[in-house]
Amino acid sequence: EDPDKSNATNTRGKQSSPNPIDTTATHSLPNNSSSKPSSNSTTFCQASEKEYTDAQSVAQHLSIPLHRVSFASEYWIQVFEPFVESLAFKSKGTKTNSNQSELTMPNPDYGCNTFIKFGAMKKYAMGQMNADFVATGHYAQLWHRGYTGDNDSSGVFRDWMMETSRTLEQNVRSSLEGRPEEEWVLNNQRTASQKDNPPPMLLAGADRSKDQSYFLSGVKGEAFRNVIFPLGHLAKSQSANTNADSSYNNTAQQTVRDIAHQAAIPTASKRDSMGICFIGKRNFGQFVSQYLPEPPAPGTFVDVDTGEIVGYHEGSMHYTIGQGAKISGASARYFVCGKGSTGDDGNTVFVCNSTHHPSLYTDELSVDFDAFNWIGLGEKSDTDSFGHVPYPLVEGRPIKLLARTRHLQPLAQCTVSWQRSRDANSLGKLTVQFEKPMRAITPCQVVSLYAGSDGLICLGGGPIKGRGSSYLERGMDVSLSMLHPAGFNDLSVLRS
């Protein structure tokens, strides 16, 4: 039930086993130290021991072996250090354009999926454990196009994969029906080898209230080969059934918790995990500050309308565009709308006095072309350097898609174009132009792109390089009726 608990599945099976599928559980141990990681320290990730105990109880209940594997070093080098470097860059008060970012690690969840779960962990499972497939508890779906089951001797597994592939193909084609502008999605493979062995296609989870495709959008498409998401077609609980994909007839379908309770799984009633896994209930700023090379630089809060200093802070890294700014003694409620420099203060946090202030809204963002990760469309090759890119973009034509810049944010209509560079060392940037003003677009956070009438198909994602001018900078006002919801619970906009 937890994406951090992964199963390595050998579909060849053991002849002496009563089960047609030989299943082994793995528990991936994140970095667990207060300095550089070691395999036996216990202070970094407070939840890891409790998670391992839960994994042991489930494995024992199911009578399957459990392997505990530490990827602490990989996590530290590939995820945590780049994340801290990003925060250190922000905390120095560097005088730079607040609409641009050189940072490359959007958040640990995005990096963990990309480099650990479908990088180091999958490599270990396929190599050291001789697994045929890796199964995780992510609420997303993978359509393995062209799956035949020729190499899988387990009839149960093969039948399940074949049925799943047929259902997902039907759902994808239904989502694209009547949308000729998106016919390229299923016809992007331009070489014979790509057509014979297309990469898996990442799809949103049927339970849209738990969909994790946003955090999976940085995983290379090839890394999804030999991966399955058995929970992707299910709702987690009965309350989520109304948010699930209707093509699965979820009103009559069991949920993940129903199945877990019926099987008497020890963690069937376990609460959902929220937030960054290794921080847990600790204060984010205090925790991360101890890893910075130098303390965050203090600065001022400046009212974006008046230019007046309205308070002081202990480091801009503690604040994200769009969040409430808790300013001691302030007579009004303020929201963070930007970061930059004013006068001698190179670490200014700009604030506004309304959650729907025009300074918080823009309708454009950009992503470095090289940094965007396209999924499921094709692969690079010696003969086609852009075989993984939508061919309309390669031909110089913009494409209409859906996008989100926050986890579970309602999808927004947009137009994507490729702005090529004259610099021989750069491929330029992708520009995403939204039809409605978007709140709190933040450089270094992730934008993910989707296709299909309901946004079923996740085409990939990448870190935001820059955002367009705000409506305040353009001298334009905003009204609730013209805005796109910032999140699934942005009731003021959803009800307008």
Salt bridges, closest charged atoms under 4 A:
GLU1 OE2 - LYS236 NZ 3.78
GLU1 OE2 - ARG257 NH1 3.07
ASP2 OD2 - LYS5 NZ 3.39
ASP4 OD1 - LYS117 NZ 2.87
GLU49 OE2 - ARG68 NH2 3.05
GLU51 OE1 - LYS5 NZ 2.53
GLU51 OE1 - LYS270 NZ 2.85
ASP54 OD1 - LYS50 NZ 2.89
ASP54 OD2 - LYS270 NZ 2.84
GLU102 OE2 - LYS465 NZ 3.00
ASP132 OD1 - ARG12 NH1 2.58
GLU163 OE1 - ARG166 NH2 3.03
GLU169 OE2 - ARG173 NE 3.09
GLU182 OE1 - ARG179 NE 2.91
ASP211 OD2 - ARG404 NH1 3.62
GLU222 OE2 - ARG225 NE 2.82
ASP272 OD2 - LYS210 NZ 2.43
ASP272 OD1 - LYS236 NZ 2.71
ASP272 OD1 - ARG257 NH2 2.99
ASP305 OD2 - HIS357 NE2 2.82
ASP363 OD1 - ARG474 NH2 3.15
GLU379 OE2 - ARG225 NH2 2.90
ASP384 OD2 - ARG190 NE 3.20
GLU395 OE1 - ARG397 NH2 2.62
ASP454 OD2 - ARG208 NH2 3.99
